[in-house]
Structure formats: C-alpha cells, structure tokens
C-alpha cells in the first residue's frame, strides 16, 4: 500500500498477486471513497464511489486505487494508467 498525492488529495495503491475476487467495504469509514480497479496491464476495469458506513463492492483486479471521489470523474473504462 502506497499513498500518492493527486490533484484532489491522496491516493492509495493496493497491489494483489492474483486476480481473486475481493470485498471492498466501508465499515468504520466516515467519508465517501472513490475507487479505480485496474487489470494486469494497468487498464481501468471499473471506477465508482462507495458511500460511508454502508457501501460495499465485490471487485476482481490486480491493482486497486482508493482516492477522493472527485479524482475519478474524468476516467473511462479501458484507459491506461501510469503508476509512478
């Protein structure tokens, strides 16, 4: 897990060694969370926003980026993401 500054705040990068399904949940999180799922080639699979306390999502990806909801507004499925 690594934190990086974005134009809208900080983003956290999670890397997973395999493509298993995982559950994102918002228990004990008091603010909305934007997320971006990426495949092995770092192309966007899905973006979304989870609601505080009650949000949850089943995901399947190699990379997960958690960020503020405003940071994902211009992203589209299939776009390539560069991770530095």
C-alpha positions, 0 to 999 in steps of 0.5 A, spaced: 500 500 500 502 506 497 499 513 498 500 518 492 498 525 492 493 527 486 490 533 484 484 532 489 488 529 495 491 522 496 491 516 493 492 509 495 495 503 491 493 496 493 497 491 489 494 483 489 498 477 486 492 474 483 486 476 480 481 473 486 475 476 487 475 481 493 470 485 498 471 492 498 467 495 504 466 501 508 465 499 515 468 504 520 469 509 514 466 516 515 467 519 508 465 517 501 471 513 497 472 513 490 475 507 487 479 505 480 480 497 479 485 496 474 487 489 470 494 486 469 496 491 464 494 497 468 487 498 464 481 501 468 476 495 469 471 499 473 471 506 477 465 508 482 464 511 489 462 507 495 458 511 500 460 511 508 458 506 513 454 502 508 457 501 501 460 495 499 463 492 492 465 485 490 471 487 485 476 482 481 483 486 479 490 486 480 491 493 482 486 497 486 486 505 487 482 508 493 482 516 492 477 522 493 471 521 489 472 527 485 479 524 482 475 519 478 470 523 474 474 524 468 476 516 467 473 511 462 473 504 462 479 501 458 484 507 459 491 506 461 494 508 467 501 510 469 503 508 476 509 512 478 
